[in-house]
């Protein structure tokens, strides 16, 4: 039976038949997109179970960056309730890394009304690592705080909605950003407010630029200590604790803190096997330059090598040279400058969000 006979049998005109075909193709496209995002979410969940410090030990060098990640899943809008987002998110909205949408009210609106109108946001697909936040401008001019997390009993004159433009998994995707903007527009109409919203295309470009900047600065440094003889696990544990390291919760890594802030860690070891090599790891963007983290990590490596005994080596087991160390220091200075220029100083809360 040809197309004309099918159309005649169904009683469809040319236009009706064409529209039916277009609708079917759109349905198939949406199904494919949903399948891809569901698959990406499963991969992201699996990969999150393995920490970054499981990477293989390397010489003090510049490690894997944004652009070198083998699989990158585009983050989508988080499927968490607005009350959970406001309560649990400890960061503030930052226009340097967030798409910010502002809603302005002619008259103050209570936080309870806003939260009630945002309950439907909890129904969004839970396939996201992109953080979104909400803050309100207290309508009370005598209030101690201006912008704050929404509270039901407070009245607000403005509302800011924001979604993070990039993470280590890459820039936000067009579907996620469009969906976020669409929901913000709907909320503005529901609340009868004015809305100040950047274009989706402009934010996508900002997301790409942010991701490119971060890719140049997402550096992990490592220092290897090769022991002359394999050290029993108990002896290694005692050595690390003596140097001020703490055993991590998983019992396979050691962490070095300064004033309550994590500075660097060890690569994962098997606590039930003799230790032949210890590797110290530093996530450069996550630690302030003022901490002199690389110098301190290098110093700890030297102390461990002297106590074990052992020696600092490169990835090929060759003794680490002073020339290599000098080169790393020079590159580090450039990295810190690059982060400052990008508005994301190393060790800042903004860097913590971006490089997560």
PEURWO-V757628 format. One record per helix or strand. SS is the DSSP state (A for helix, B for strand). FROM is the first residue (numbers start at 0). TO is the last residue. If there is no record, write none. Layout:
ss: [SS	SS]
from: [FROM	FROM]
to: [TO	TO]
This chain:
ss: [A	A	A	A	B	A	B	A	A	B	B	B	B	B	B	A	B	A	B	A	B	B	B	B	A	A	A	B	B	A	A]
from: [2	13	51	65	76	81	97	110	118	129	131	146	154	165	169	173	193	199	219	232	245	253	260	274	283	288	292	309	318	321	348]
to: [9	46	53	67	76	87	109	116	122	129	137	148	163	166	170	190	195	214	230	241	246	257	265	282	285	290	307	312	318	340	353]
